[in-house]
Amino acid sequence: MMMKISKNNQKQQVYHNGSLSNILKILALALMAVLIFGCSKDDDGGNPTPTEQLRLKTYTRGATETNFSYNSDNFLNSWVEGTIASNVIYDSENRPIQVGRTSYTYNSLARISGMTKTDEPTYVYASNFIYNNEGLIASYDFFNGYLGDSHITFMYNANNQMTTMTDKKISSLLDCRFLFTYDGNGNISQFKRQNSSDGGTTFTDAYTKTYTYDDKRNPSYELLKSLGITSNLSFMYLPTGTGNIIIGDIPILNPQFYSPNNLLTYTSNSGGGTTFSYEYVYNEASLPTSVEITKNDGTVTYESWIYETVTE
């Protein structure tokens, strides 16, 4: 006895077979995709694609050229400024223990515990470093056979930005302090010095410096990071020209502030008033390649930067 299949049943069977065929096709395509991508991952070992970065090779200020070199880990290991060579030495944990003519020691928490001028080790050095709960420098003692000894203290705002540095002379009542304010990008926008002649009871304004910036990368800060340091406030001294601000009046064992961005204007009301303006040329990586610096008396100076490409 033969069974007859109605047209409706025939249609349902066709639809059913068509759906099954489509499902099988989808499963086959999915399996192929898994195999293809799985093989691709096995072939490259899952390693990320190398990226290219720029690092500072040469910095020129006026007629003085400074050339930088790096080790196999892309850490800065030396520079030659004019004819004067300086080295960077690291310990087994890649902490810089000598940068140029300054040597450093560290405590058990990998924080600086001492500094010494290597060419004058018994005359200029710093010790007794104390840190606050955030790991920021709270105070240290600075011993200078030329200018007298000081106890340096720091205060910070809620963003962990230094707002006050006080230099208290150990052998006299002539103290000074420096007050700092910042722009929205973390650059120092104002730097004010105040003096005291009564041991720090009262202070009077001495001078004020103000700064404005672009929104591009500062090669001096990029160079500092090649020492493995990411903080803008640092005791590392690098030949970077306009890219860093000396905190205090002298660069000897005082911290430096490496701004995220580049100076556009700098004004000081000290000595009758001084203003500098900066006009840059940038590359595609938002790094300056040259700058024309004009002083308010008409003096013009130039700086330039050359970079090299490295693969990381």
N, C-alpha and C positions, 0 to 999 in steps of 0.2 A: 504494500500500500504506500503510495507516494504522498508526501506531505507538501502541500502548496504553501508558498510563502507570499503573503500579501504584499502589496506595494509599500504599505506603511512599514511592515516589518523589514522589507528590503532596505528602506531608507534608514531605519534605525541601525541596521547592521552596518551599512556604509558609513554612517556617522560614527559608530562605535569604532570601526576599523580605522577610520581617518584620525580620530582622537588618539588611538593607541599609537598610530604611526608617528603623529606629531610628538607625543611624549617620548617615544624612543629616539627621535631625532634630537630633541632637547637634551636628553640624558647623554647621548653620544657627544654632542658638542661640549657639554659641561666636563665630561671625562677628558676630552682632548685639551681643554683649557687647563685643567689641573695638571695634566702631564707636561704640557708646554711650559707653564710657569714653574712647575716643580723642577724640571730639568734646568731651566734658566737659573734658578736660585742655587742648584747644586753646582752648576758650571762656574758661577762667580763666587761661590763660597759664602754668599750673604754679605760680602764686604760692601761698605758704602762707596759711592763714586767719589774719587779724589776731587777736592776743590782747590781752586787757585786763589791765593791771597797776595796782597802787596805788602812789602816791608821796606822800611827806609834804608836806602843804600848810601846816599850822600846828602849832606846838608851844607849849604854855603851861606855864610854871612859876610857881606862885603867881599874881601879878597881871601878870606879864610875858609878852607874847605875841610869838612869833617867826613870821614868815610867809616862806615860801620860794617862789622862782620858778625856772623852768627855760627853757632854750633849745629850739629846734626839734628838737634831737637828744635831748631829755630829759636833758641834763646840767644840774646845778645851776648857775645863773648869778648868783644874788643872794639875800640875805635881809635882813629888817628886824627887828631885835631891840628891841622897844619903839619908840623913835624913832631908833635908830642903824642906818643902812643899811651893808651890806657887799656887796662884789662878788666874783665869781669870774671870772678872766680866763684864757683858754686860748691856747696857741700854735697854730701851723698843724697840729700833730700831736695836737691835743686833750689836751695835758698842761696841768694847772693851773699857771700861772706866778704867780698871785696868788690867795690865798684869804683874804678879810677883810684883816687888817693884816699878813699875812705873804707875802713874795714868795719864789719858788723859781727856781733855775737847774738845768739838767740837763747830764750829760755825754753823750758820744757813744753810750752804751748806754741812754740814756733814764732814767738813775738820778739822783736828786737829788744835786747837787754843791755847793749852797749855799743858805742861807736867811737872810732879813733881815727884821727888824721894820720895816715901811715908815714908821712914825711916829717911829722912833729908829734910822735906818739906820747910824749910826756908833757906836752904843752897844750894840746887841744884834744879834748875827748869828752864823752858824755856817758853817764851811767845812771843807776837808780831809776830805771824806767818802771813806771806804775801804770796799770791799765784799769779802766772801769769795767762795769758788768757787761758792757756791750763789746768788750775787747778793743776799745779805742784808747789811744794814749791819753792818760790823765795828767802825768807830770814826768819830768826827768831833770837831772842836774847836768849843767853844761859848764865845763871847766876850760877857761881860755886864759892862757898866760899873758896875752896881750891886752884883752879888753875887760878882764875881771870875770869872776864866776857868777853863775845865775841859777836860780831855781825856776823852771818853766812849767806853767800849768795851763790846762786847756778846759774849755767848756763847750758843750754841744747843744743843738736844738733837737726837736723831736724826730727830725729826719737824719740824725747822726752826722750833721754837718757842723764843723767847727765854727763857733760864733765868737769866741774870745781866746786869745793867747796872752798870758801875762808873764812878763820877764822881770822877775824880782831879783835885784842885785844882792848878793850875799854880803858884800863888804861895804855897802853904802845904802842911802835912802832914795837913790835915783832909780825909780822903777818905771817901766812902761808897759802898756798893754795895747793889743791890736784887736779891733772889732771888725767882724765880717758879716756881710749880707750876700744873698745869692739870687740869681734869676731862676726862671722856671726850668732850665735845663741843667741846673747844678753848677753853673759857673759863678765865680766870685764877681759880684757886681759892684761892691764897695769894700774898701779896705781903709780903716781909719786908725791912726796912731794917736795915743794919748800918753802924757807924761805925768809922773808924780814925783814930788820932792819931799814927801812926808811919809815915805814907807808904804805907800799904797792907800792911804786914807782918802785922799782926794786926787782926781785926775783932771787935766786940762787938755783940750785938743791941740795936737801938733800939726798934723796934716791929714788930708783925705785924698784917696785915689779912687777913681771910678772907672768902670770897664763896661764895654758892650761887645757882643760877639755875633758871629755868623751862626749858621745851623749845620756846618760841615765838620768833618772829623779832624781832630787836632793830631798832627803827626808826632808831637812830643808825647802825648798821652799814649798813642799807639806804640811808641818806642818803650815807654815805661812798662807796658803790658808784656813786652818781649822779655822782661826780667821775671815774669810770672806774677806781677803785681797788678791788681785791678783797682785798688783804692786810689782816689785822686790825690789824697794827702800822703806824701811819702818822704822819707829821709834819703832817698836815692837821688844822686846828683848827676844829671846828664847834660851834655852840651847841646841844648835844644833851643836857645835863643828866646824868641817871644812866646814860646809855647808853655812856659810855666811861670808862676808867680812866687817869688821868694817871700816866705812868711817871716817877717822881721826886716831888719835893716842890712844884714850881712848873710851871705849864703853858707857860712861855716857852721855845720851841724845844726842848722835850723831846718824845719820841714819845708818842702816845696809843694805847691798846689799845681797839679797838672789838669788844666781845664778840659772838659769834654770837647769844647768848640774853640774856634780861633778868634783872636782879638780883632775887633773892627775899630774901636776907639779906646784910647787910654788918656785920662786926664788926672793931673795932680796939681793941688793948690800950693805945693811946697816950692819955696824959692821963687816966688813971683808968678808961678803957674806954668804948667807945661801940658801940651796936648799932642798926641800922636794919632794919626789915622792910617788905616791899613787897607790896601786894595789888592785882592788876590786873583790869581788864575787857578782854576781847579781842574782835576782830571775826572774821568767818568766814575771813579770810586769815591767821589766827594772828598778827596784829599787835595790840599793846596800844592801846586807845583812852583809857584813864585809869589812874592808879595812886594809891593812898593810901599814903604813906610815914610810918611811925611810928617815932620815936626812943625809946630806952629811958627817957628822962625824961618821956615822954608827949606830946611835941611831934608834931603831925601836919601834914604838908604834902601838896600835891597837884600832879600833873602830868597833862597830857592831850595827845593827838595827834589831828589831823584829816587825813584822806587824800583825795586826788582820784584819779579813774580816768583812765588814759591808754591809748591803743591803740598797740601796737607791731607 
